[in-house]
Amino acid sequence: MRLVLVFLFGAFTVRTFAQEKEIEGIVFDKDTKERVARTLIIDTTTRKAFYNNLKGEFKIEARIGDVLIFNKEDYFSDTLTVKSGDNLLIYLHRKAIPLKGVTIKDSLHTPLQKLAATKREYSMIYGSRAYNDPLSAVPGGGAGINLDALYNALSRKGRDAIRLQGVIQQDYEENVIDYRFNKSYVANITHLKDPDLTDFMHRYRPSYFRVTTDTEYEFITYIKTSLRRYLRLKRSYTHSTATKSAGP
């Protein structure tokens, strides 16, 4: 009888640990301790791929033992094995040390150039042959990632190609929006300053369709119309707060 109970307990334990749990986490810059948004997170066990949000936060359904890979442009990739249901804090190392007071512009000036570079990195998805080792040593920090080999490991029959291409396309569309709807451009039209500028851009971020189809006049009109709505809502909120503070 005791042996049966031990067996049942062991089976229950294995099944419990095999169940997926929702795990939350945040991605940080190792040097500045600032949050890192738009980080590509790949669960090599379940073959899921997604981005964290603009606050650097993410949620994932994962099992104990799942291997997660975190990949962000200008950072060394990092890998992590899920060992418990605790929240995850990820610290990524920059490939170059950030310099205070110096603005470093991206050598790839347009989203199309970035897309072309990404396609070269993920060449396996577009038909080239994969390398043998998904993980490789990267000088200066941690384990790196061979993206071609990673794809091959995720799906040797190519069933995930469409999904990963979708992730790349989504990233490209977000870059297109950022390229046109940037802080300098919006500030010149709205005359807003932070934190209002950042708040406005988050609330009224245009769609990819609008960014790629609007004329310059139509796009400026959209921003000005959105600004009027933003200021009206802000005045309404301020008035409501003041009224509540005054009391009866």
N, C-alpha and C positions, 0 to 999 in steps of 0.2 A: 504493500500500500504506500509506504514511504517513497519507494522508487517511482511509483506512478505520479505522486504529487510533485516530486523533483522534476520529472519529465515534463509535466504540464506547466509548471512554473517556468521552466526553461523555454518552452515553446511560446508561452505568453510573452516572455521578455523579448525574445527574438522578434516576434510579430510587432510588439510595441515600438522597438527601436527601428523597425523597417518602415513604419508609417511616416508619411511626409508631415513635417511641421512647418508652420509659418515662421520664418526667421527674419528679423529686421536687422538693418545695419546702416552704417554711414561710411562713406569713402572720404579720406582726408589726404591732404598734401603732407608728406613726411616732414618737410622743412618748415613750411609756413604754418602748418596746422589748420589751414583753411579747408573748407569742404570742396570736394572735386565733383562737379556735376557731369552728366552725359558720359558716364563711364560704362563701357560695354561689359556686361557680366554674362559669362557662359558657364552653365552647369554641364560639365562633360558627361555626367552620369545620365541625366534625363534629357540631354540635348536641347535644353531651353536656352534662349539667348534674349537678353533685354537690356535696357538702359536704366540707370538710377535717375532720380528726378533732379530738378534744378537746385534743390537743397542738399544734394549729395546723398539722399536717403534711398533705400531700396527695401523691398519685401520679396521673399522668395519661399516657395514651397520646396523644401529639401529634406533629404533623409540623412541620418548619421552616416558618414563615410562618403557623401557626395563631394566631388572635387570641383571647386569654383575657380574660374580664371577671370581676373579683372584687367581690362585692357583700355588704355586711354592714350590718345595722341600726346606726344611729348613726355610720356611717363614710361618707366619700365613696367612691363606686365608683372602681375603677381598671382600666385596660386595659393589656395587655402582649402584644407579638408575640413568639412563640417564635423565637429566632434561632440557638439551638444546643441540644445535648443536655445542657447544664450545669444544675445544680440552680438553682432559682429562689428568691430571697428577696424577698417582697412586703411593702411597708410601706404601710399604710393610714392616711389622715389622719382623725382624729375630726372630727365636725361641731361638737363643743363641747369646750373645753379641760377635761380632768379636774381637779378641785380636790381637793387633799389634805385629809383630815380631814372631808370633807363627803360625806354619803351622798345621792345623787340618785336618787329613785325614778322608775321608768318611769311616764309619764303614762297608758300603756295597762296597766291593772292585771291584766287576765285574758288567758289565751291566746285566748279567743274574740274579744276586742277586737283583739288582734294579728292574728288570722286575717282579721277583717273589713277591717282596714287593709291587709293584704297583698293581699287580693282587689281592693281599690280600686286599689292600685299596679299589679297585674297584670291590669287590667280587660280587656285584649285577649283573654286566655284565656277569659274568661267572657262574651264576646260584644260588647264595645264596639269601636269603630273605633280603629285604631292611628294614631300620629302618623308624620310623615315621617322624622324624623331619630333614629336609635337613640342617638347620642351628642350630648350637649349640654354647653355650658360650665357649670361649677358655681362660684359665687362662693366664693373661699377655697381652692380646690385642685383641680387636675387636671381630667380629663374626667369628666363625670357620665354617667348612663345613663337614657335614657327607656325604661322597662321595657315599655310597650306597643309602642313601635316596635321594640325588640329582639326581642320575640316575633314580630312581623310579619316581621322580617328572617330570623329562624331558620326559620320555616315559614309561607309565605304561604297554604298550603292547610290549615293547622291540624293537621298530622299530629303535631306535638309538644305539642299542648295537654294530652293525657292525661299525658304524661311530666312536664311542668312542674307540672300540678296535683298529681301525685304528690309532687313535691319540696316543694310548699307544704304538702300534707297531712302529710308526714313532719315538717316543721318545726313544724307546729301540735301534733302528737302529742308531740314532744320538749318543747315549751313546757308542755304539760299535765303531763307527768311532772315537769319542773323546778318547776312551780308548787306541786304537792303534796309532792313529795319534795325539799324544800329544806333547806339546811344548818341553819337555826334550828330547824326542826321535828324533824329527825333528831337533832340534838344534844340537844334536850330529852328525847328518849326514850332515847337510848343513853348520854348523858353522855360521849361521845367528843370529843376535841379533835384539831385538825390536828397532824400529818399523818394520824393514824389515821382521823379523820372523813372526810376526802376519799377515802382508800383504801377505806374501808368503803362509801361511797356509790357509788364506781366499780364495786366488785365486785358489789354487791347492788342495782344500779339496777333498779327494778321495770319491768314492761312497761306499755304504754299500757292494755292490757286490765285489768290489776290495778288501776291507778290510777283508772280510770273505773268499775269495778264493785265494788271492795271497800268495805265499810262502814268507818267509823272504827275500830271494834273489830278488824275483820279486818286492816286495814292496819297498825295498831299491833302486832298479833300477828305479822304477817309481818316487821316490822322487828326485833322482839325475838327471834324465832326465828333470823333472819339474824345478829343480833348474837352469839348463843350460838355459832353456827357459826364466825363470824369470830374470836371470842376463842379458841375451841378450836384452830383452825388456826394462830393466831398463837402460842399456847403450844407447840404441836407444833413449829412452825418454830424457835422460840427454843431449845427443848430440843435439837433436832437440831443446831443451830448450835453450841450450847455443848458438846455431846458431841464433835463434830468438832474443835473448838478444843482440847479437853482431850487428844485423841489417845490412843494405846494406853497 
